[in-house]
Amino acid sequence: MDHIIKLKNEIDHQKRLLEDCEAIMDQVPKHLKPYQEMALKLHRERIEKLEARLTSGDNWCSYINNPFYPKSNGNNNGLEET
């Protein structure tokens, strides 16, 4: 349950950063605007992925750092088929 709270806090933090960056876009020099817009787009996509991970219901945190968890063979969310 702690990982869910950490993930929610991370999403909130990233959203605040995104809002701050969007608020100062008018101060970004013209020659840097395309790069800043691209960075904002990537940041939005990252937030969307974090939110999707939060709502997926997949218990991904329980095995993400477990050295005894079987490595993925590309299917079944990392579980080895027997």
PyRosetta script that sets phi, psi and omega in degrees:
from pyrosetta import init, pose_from_sequence

init()
pose = pose_from_sequence("MDHIIKLKNEIDHQKRLLEDCEAIMDQVPKHLKPYQEMALKLHRERIEKLEARLTSGDNWCSYINNPFYPKSNGNNNGLEET")
pose.set_psi(1, -29.9)
pose.set_omega(1, 179.9)
pose.set_phi(2, -63.2)
pose.set_psi(2, -35.6)
pose.set_omega(2, -179.7)
pose.set_phi(3, -66.4)
pose.set_psi(3, -29.8)
pose.set_omega(3, 177.8)
pose.set_phi(4, -68.3)
pose.set_psi(4, -42.3)
pose.set_omega(4, 178.5)
pose.set_phi(5, -64.5)
pose.set_psi(5, -41.9)
pose.set_omega(5, 178.4)
pose.set_phi(6, -63.1)
pose.set_psi(6, -40.7)
pose.set_omega(6, 179.3)
pose.set_phi(7, -66.0)
pose.set_psi(7, -41.6)
pose.set_omega(7, 176.9)
pose.set_phi(8, -62.5)
pose.set_psi(8, -41.9)
pose.set_omega(8, 177.8)
pose.set_phi(9, -63.4)
pose.set_psi(9, -40.4)
pose.set_omega(9, 178.3)
pose.set_phi(10, -64.0)
pose.set_psi(10, -41.7)
pose.set_omega(10, 178.2)
pose.set_phi(11, -62.9)
pose.set_psi(11, -45.3)
pose.set_omega(11, 178.5)
pose.set_phi(12, -60.9)
pose.set_psi(12, -42.8)
pose.set_omega(12, 179.3)
pose.set_phi(13, -62.7)
pose.set_psi(13, -45.4)
pose.set_omega(13, -179.5)
pose.set_phi(14, -65.0)
pose.set_psi(14, -36.5)
pose.set_omega(14, 177.8)
pose.set_phi(15, -66.1)
pose.set_psi(15, -40.5)
pose.set_omega(15, 177.4)
pose.set_phi(16, -63.2)
pose.set_psi(16, -42.3)
pose.set_omega(16, 177.1)
pose.set_phi(17, -61.3)
pose.set_psi(17, -42.5)
pose.set_omega(17, 179.6)
pose.set_phi(18, -63.2)
pose.set_psi(18, -43.8)
pose.set_omega(18, 178.4)
pose.set_phi(19, -61.8)
pose.set_psi(19, -41.9)
pose.set_omega(19, 178.7)
pose.set_phi(20, -63.3)
pose.set_psi(20, -42.2)
pose.set_omega(20, 179.7)
pose.set_phi(21, -65.9)
pose.set_psi(21, -40.7)
pose.set_omega(21, 178.6)
pose.set_phi(22, -66.3)
pose.set_psi(22, -32.9)
pose.set_omega(22, -178.6)
pose.set_phi(23, -68.3)
pose.set_psi(23, -28.4)
pose.set_omega(23, -178.2)
pose.set_phi(24, -103.3)
pose.set_psi(24, 14.3)
pose.set_omega(24, -179.3)
pose.set_phi(25, -60.1)
pose.set_psi(25, -30.9)
pose.set_omega(25, -179.1)
pose.set_phi(26, -71.3)
pose.set_psi(26, -14.8)
pose.set_omega(26, 178.7)
pose.set_phi(27, -91.9)
pose.set_psi(27, -8.9)
pose.set_omega(27, -179.4)
pose.set_phi(28, -75.2)
pose.set_psi(28, 132.7)
pose.set_omega(28, 179.0)
pose.set_phi(29, -58.4)
pose.set_psi(29, 149.6)
pose.set_omega(29, -174.9)
pose.set_phi(30, -57.1)
pose.set_psi(30, -39.1)
pose.set_omega(30, -176.9)
pose.set_phi(31, -73.3)
pose.set_psi(31, -14.2)
pose.set_omega(31, 179.0)
pose.set_phi(32, -102.9)
pose.set_psi(32, -9.4)
pose.set_omega(32, -176.4)
pose.set_phi(33, -56.9)
pose.set_psi(33, -45.6)
pose.set_omega(33, 180.0)
pose.set_phi(34, -58.1)
pose.set_psi(34, -37.7)
pose.set_omega(34, -179.7)
pose.set_phi(35, -70.5)
pose.set_psi(35, -39.8)
pose.set_omega(35, 178.6)
pose.set_phi(36, -66.6)
pose.set_psi(36, -39.2)
pose.set_omega(36, 177.3)
pose.set_phi(37, -64.0)
pose.set_psi(37, -38.7)
pose.set_omega(37, 177.5)
pose.set_phi(38, -65.1)
pose.set_psi(38, -41.6)
pose.set_omega(38, 178.8)
pose.set_phi(39, -63.4)
pose.set_psi(39, -40.5)
pose.set_omega(39, 177.8)
pose.set_phi(40, -64.6)
pose.set_psi(40, -39.1)
pose.set_omega(40, 178.1)
pose.set_phi(41, -62.6)
pose.set_psi(41, -45.5)
pose.set_omega(41, 179.0)
pose.set_phi(42, -64.1)
pose.set_psi(42, -37.3)
pose.set_omega(42, 178.9)
pose.set_phi(43, -65.4)
pose.set_psi(43, -41.5)
pose.set_omega(43, 177.1)
pose.set_phi(44, -61.7)
pose.set_psi(44, -42.0)
pose.set_omega(44, 178.9)
pose.set_phi(45, -63.3)
pose.set_psi(45, -38.5)
pose.set_omega(45, 178.4)
pose.set_phi(46, -64.2)
pose.set_psi(46, -41.5)
pose.set_omega(46, 178.3)
pose.set_phi(47, -63.6)
pose.set_psi(47, -41.5)
pose.set_omega(47, 178.2)
pose.set_phi(48, -60.8)
pose.set_psi(48, -40.5)
pose.set_omega(48, 179.7)
pose.set_phi(49, -67.4)
pose.set_psi(49, -39.2)
pose.set_omega(49, 177.0)
pose.set_phi(50, -64.1)
pose.set_psi(50, -41.5)
pose.set_omega(50, 178.4)
pose.set_phi(51, -66.1)
pose.set_psi(51, -38.2)
pose.set_omega(51, 178.0)
pose.set_phi(52, -64.7)
pose.set_psi(52, -39.3)
pose.set_omega(52, 178.7)
pose.set_phi(53, -64.2)
pose.set_psi(53, -38.0)
pose.set_omega(53, -179.7)
pose.set_phi(54, -67.8)
pose.set_psi(54, -39.6)
pose.set_omega(54, -176.3)
pose.set_phi(55, -89.1)
pose.set_psi(55, -6.9)
pose.set_omega(55, -175.7)
pose.set_phi(56, -69.1)
pose.set_psi(56, -27.2)
pose.set_omega(56, -178.1)
pose.set_phi(57, 81.3)
pose.set_psi(57, -3.8)
pose.set_omega(57, 178.5)
pose.set_phi(58, -72.9)
pose.set_psi(58, 131.5)
pose.set_omega(58, -178.8)
pose.set_phi(59, -85.3)
pose.set_psi(59, 59.3)
pose.set_omega(59, -174.7)
pose.set_phi(60, -68.7)
pose.set_psi(60, -28.0)
pose.set_omega(60, -177.1)
pose.set_phi(61, -71.3)
pose.set_psi(61, -23.1)
pose.set_omega(61, -176.7)
pose.set_phi(62, -69.9)
pose.set_psi(62, -21.7)
pose.set_omega(62, -178.2)
pose.set_phi(63, -121.7)
pose.set_psi(63, 2.0)
pose.set_omega(63, -173.4)
pose.set_phi(64, -65.9)
pose.set_psi(64, -36.0)
pose.set_omega(64, -178.6)
pose.set_phi(65, -116.4)
pose.set_psi(65, 16.9)
pose.set_omega(65, -177.4)
pose.set_phi(66, -88.5)
pose.set_psi(66, 113.4)
pose.set_omega(66, -178.0)
pose.set_phi(67, -68.6)
pose.set_psi(67, -16.6)
pose.set_omega(67, -178.8)
pose.set_phi(68, -93.3)
pose.set_psi(68, -4.8)
pose.set_omega(68, 179.3)
pose.set_phi(69, -74.4)
pose.set_psi(69, 135.0)
pose.set_omega(69, -178.0)
pose.set_phi(70, -62.1)
pose.set_psi(70, 140.2)
pose.set_omega(70, 178.7)
pose.set_phi(71, -71.8)
pose.set_psi(71, 149.9)
pose.set_omega(71, -177.0)
pose.set_phi(72, -73.9)
pose.set_psi(72, 141.3)
pose.set_omega(72, 171.4)
pose.set_phi(73, -105.3)
pose.set_psi(73, 16.9)
pose.set_omega(73, 175.1)
pose.set_phi(74, 101.1)
pose.set_psi(74, -1.4)
pose.set_omega(74, 179.3)
pose.set_phi(75, -142.4)
pose.set_psi(75, 164.1)
pose.set_omega(75, 171.8)
pose.set_phi(76, 62.5)
pose.set_psi(76, 36.2)
pose.set_omega(76, 175.6)
pose.set_phi(77, 54.0)
pose.set_psi(77, 36.2)
pose.set_omega(77, 176.9)
pose.set_phi(78, 91.9)
pose.set_psi(78, -5.0)
pose.set_omega(78, 179.5)
pose.set_phi(79, -84.8)
pose.set_psi(79, 134.7)
pose.set_omega(79, 176.4)
pose.set_phi(80, -78.5)
pose.set_psi(80, 138.6)
pose.set_omega(80, 177.5)
pose.set_phi(81, -82.9)
pose.set_psi(81, 141.3)
pose.set_omega(81, 179.4)
pose.set_phi(82, -114.8)
pose.dump_pdb("model.pdb")
